[in-house]
Amino acid sequence: MRTIDRRPLALAACSFAAALCLAPVEAHAHLVQTGFGTFYDGVVHLFLTPPDLLVAFGLGLLAGLCGAAASRGVLFALPAAWFAGEMAGSLFPASLTLPWLTTVSFGAVGVLVAVNANLPRALLVALACGAGLLHGFVDGSTMAAAGTDRLGMIGASVSVFLVITLSSALVVSLRANWTRVAVRVAGSWIAAIGLLMLGWLVRGQG
Amino acid sequence: MPGRAAGPLVLAALALLLVPATVFAHQETGSITGIVSGLKHPVSGMDHVLAMISVGLWGAQLGAPAVWVLPVAFPMVMAFGGMLGLMGIVVPGIEIGIAVSAIVLGAMIVTESRPPLWIAAVLVGFFAIFHGHAHGTELPAGSSGLLYSIGFVAATGTLHGVGIGLGLVHRFRGGRLAVRAAGAAVSAAGVFFLARIFV
């Protein structure tokens, strides 16, 4: 009896199965779908929200340029104001992003860094409180609308603390003149981003 | 026969690989296209690349404080130009201004001009408006304006850094000549850009 070679058929079937596996369909490659847990969602929130990250980083640079004494006040004022703003914002859960105000706030901070503004400590703390309340309010409002609880808002405030601590400490430690110039260049970039963003908002594409 | 049946199956399998479908690996698809477009845009046009590198080269030639005043001032003025464009405010002769920026900045490098700092800053700032107006507003559809701006500013600033880095060879005798030769090349390219507009 003649034996039938089934290997080509098996090979073809395997190829077909492999091709099916490779067929492009909708894929969700990120764990954001499943969530990291409320606290870590809050921690990550800052890094996924460019205006928040820019204002926190910019304030860190500004505080560092103003010196160690001025920085110490901002380290705690900004996260505290941020959290207070989040609490207030959570009372009004909505997708309230206030893009004009948040853009002006980080853009203004960028300008202050670029011009190497040597602000008095009280003024710097007041600036940090204002920015923290504004951005925190927006965060609280949007996070509450998305179902994030207060633990997530604490996570966001912890992120703010980490960013401002690391950035201000880095700048305070700089001694070489060119490194402080590099900080001012970073400020000019933040200001430039703010200016362009204002243009996008005027155009309605923010 | 099984052997004959395998051929069409293999072909069908290969054809399946060609089926186009959309893959969404990222949730914020507009964001990733925005920042990538912003990063790519400044390096995609030779006119912009040459002018940005020239600012760095000239700054390196001039030394402190110009070497840091120009890179600090340029992004902000450029963004102001971009904002004018986004607001629909027309600036006449944009392409001519960009071509002339390459000619003038290259000439400054060739001649090792050392004008007062404020004149250098005004000159660079004046040209920055044209570059910002022309390039800062070309957002691909569906992209994030903020992330496009971040990418655009970062890429432009990096080009300045490249120019300053290259300009550091100015300290050496051979390097000084090389920087001046680079300025001549930029000016020549500017003449080409200008000729292309009118011809």
Interface residues (C-beta under 8 A of the other chain):
Chain A: I4 D5 R6 P8 L9 L11 A12 A13 S15 F16 A18 A19 L20 L22 A23 P24 V25 E26 A27 H28 A29 H30 V32 Q33 L48 P50 P51 V111 A114 N177 W178 V181 R184 V185 G187 S188 W189 A191 A192 I193 G194 L195 L196 M197 L198 G199 W200 L201 V202 R203 Q205 G206
Chain B: M1 P2 G3 A5 A6 G7 L9 V10 A12 A13 L14 L16 L17 V19 P20 A21 T22 V23 F24 A25 H26 Q27 E28 A64 W68 P71 V72 A73 F74 P75 M76 M78 A79 F80 G82 M83 L84 G85 L86 M87 G88 G132 G136 T137 L139 G145 L146 L147 S149 I150 F152 V153 A154 G157
